[in-house]
């Protein structure tokens, strides 16, 4: 009986000291300084006039000056300065078999956004003799 009384007294004392330790008072916080807000940097909500989205270019038909389809845009190459340097045009083949990718300088491509088509002043034969575009990330 004495053991149980001492045990319960010890438990009560330990709980009381824990409660006592938590009941310390803190100094009142200083009044808050008025908040100053700086305007957020405006973000673009739509492309600027004349801009075109990269996703619009991907899979876009490419035609020559005779209005013959010679391929489609497979990829867009952006330089370190953030400007488009080249587009990769997929030519030849059937259903992706036997296709060749050729890089063409962006300044040689004219995009008709109204008809979702790109034009180059090159023939399919000229593109066939151009070196094939190789992605540096792929291993031989």
C-alpha positions as CSV (number, residue, x, y, z in Angstrom):
1,X,0.0,0.0,0.0
2,X,2.8,2.4,0.9
3,X,4.5,1.6,-2.5
4,X,1.4,2.4,-4.4
5,X,0.9,5.7,-2.4
6,X,4.5,6.7,-3.1
7,X,4.2,5.8,-6.8
8,X,1.0,7.8,-7.2
9,X,2.6,10.7,-5.4
10,X,5.7,10.6,-7.7
11,X,3.5,10.4,-10.8
12,X,1.4,13.3,-9.6
13,X,4.5,15.4,-8.8
14,X,6.1,14.7,-12.2
15,X,2.9,15.7,-14.0
16,X,2.6,18.9,-11.9
17,X,6.1,20.0,-12.7
18,X,5.5,19.4,-16.4
19,X,2.4,21.5,-16.2
20,X,4.3,24.1,-14.1
21,X,7.0,24.3,-16.7
22,X,4.5,24.9,-19.5
23,X,2.7,27.8,-17.6
24,X,5.5,30.3,-17.9
25,X,4.6,33.7,-19.1
26,X,6.1,35.4,-22.2
27,X,6.6,39.1,-22.8
28,X,4.0,40.7,-24.8
29,X,4.8,40.9,-28.5
30,X,5.8,44.3,-29.9
31,X,3.2,45.9,-32.0
32,X,3.5,44.9,-35.7
33,X,5.1,47.3,-38.0
34,X,2.9,48.3,-40.9
35,X,3.3,46.0,-43.9
36,X,4.8,47.4,-47.0
37,X,4.0,45.7,-50.2
38,X,5.9,45.7,-53.4
39,X,4.1,45.2,-56.6
40,X,4.6,41.8,-58.1
41,X,6.4,41.5,-61.4
42,X,3.8,41.3,-64.1
43,X,3.6,38.0,-65.8
44,X,2.5,37.4,-69.4
45,X,-1.0,36.1,-69.7
46,X,-0.9,35.7,-73.4
47,X,1.8,35.7,-76.1
48,X,3.0,38.9,-77.5
49,X,1.8,39.9,-81.0
50,X,3.6,37.8,-83.6
51,X,4.8,35.2,-81.1
52,X,4.0,31.5,-81.7
53,X,3.9,28.7,-79.2
54,X,6.4,25.8,-79.6
55,X,3.6,23.3,-79.2
56,X,1.9,24.9,-82.2
57,X,5.0,24.3,-84.3
58,X,5.5,20.6,-83.4
59,X,3.8,18.4,-86.0
60,X,3.1,21.4,-88.3
61,X,3.2,20.5,-92.0
62,X,6.1,22.0,-93.9
63,X,5.6,22.9,-97.6
64,X,7.8,24.2,-100.3
65,X,7.2,27.2,-102.5
66,X,5.3,24.9,-104.9
67,X,2.8,24.2,-102.0
68,X,3.9,20.5,-101.9
69,X,4.2,18.9,-98.5
70,X,7.8,18.0,-97.8
71,X,7.6,17.0,-94.1
72,X,6.6,18.2,-90.7
73,X,8.3,20.0,-87.8
74,X,9.5,17.4,-85.3
75,X,11.5,19.6,-82.9
76,X,12.5,23.2,-82.1
77,X,16.1,24.0,-81.2
78,X,16.5,27.0,-78.8
79,X,19.9,28.6,-78.3
80,X,21.5,29.6,-75.1
81,X,20.2,33.1,-75.6
82,X,16.6,31.8,-75.6
83,X,16.0,32.4,-79.3
84,X,14.9,29.8,-81.7
85,X,17.9,28.8,-83.9
86,X,16.6,25.9,-85.9
87,X,13.6,23.6,-86.5
88,X,14.0,19.9,-87.1
89,X,12.0,18.7,-90.1
90,X,11.0,15.1,-90.5
91,X,11.1,14.1,-94.1
92,X,10.4,10.9,-96.1
93,X,9.3,7.6,-94.8
94,X,5.8,6.3,-94.1
95,X,4.2,6.3,-90.7
96,X,7.5,7.1,-89.1
97,X,9.4,4.3,-90.8
98,X,12.4,5.5,-92.9
99,X,12.0,9.1,-91.9
100,X,15.0,11.5,-91.8
101,X,15.4,14.5,-89.5
102,X,17.0,17.6,-91.0
103,X,17.7,20.8,-89.2
104,X,16.7,24.0,-91.0
105,X,17.7,27.5,-89.8
106,X,14.7,29.3,-88.3
107,X,15.2,32.4,-90.5
108,X,14.5,30.1,-93.5
109,X,11.1,29.1,-92.2
110,X,8.0,31.2,-92.8
111,X,5.0,30.2,-90.6
112,X,1.4,30.8,-91.7
113,X,-0.5,30.7,-88.4
114,X,-3.8,31.1,-90.1
115,X,-3.4,27.8,-92.0
116,X,-1.1,26.0,-89.5
117,X,1.6,25.4,-92.1
118,X,5.2,26.4,-92.4
119,X,7.0,27.2,-95.7
120,X,10.6,26.7,-96.7
121,X,12.2,27.7,-99.9
122,X,13.8,24.2,-100.3
123,X,12.8,21.1,-102.2
124,X,12.5,17.7,-100.8
125,X,15.5,16.6,-102.8
126,X,17.6,19.4,-101.3
127,X,16.6,18.4,-97.8
128,X,17.4,14.7,-98.6
129,X,21.1,15.6,-99.3
130,X,21.4,17.7,-96.2
131,X,23.2,16.0,-93.2
132,X,20.8,14.2,-90.9
133,X,20.2,15.9,-87.6
134,X,21.6,13.9,-84.6
135,X,20.5,14.6,-81.1
136,X,23.5,14.8,-78.9
137,X,21.6,13.3,-76.0
138,X,21.1,10.0,-77.8
139,X,23.8,7.3,-77.9
140,X,24.8,5.7,-81.1
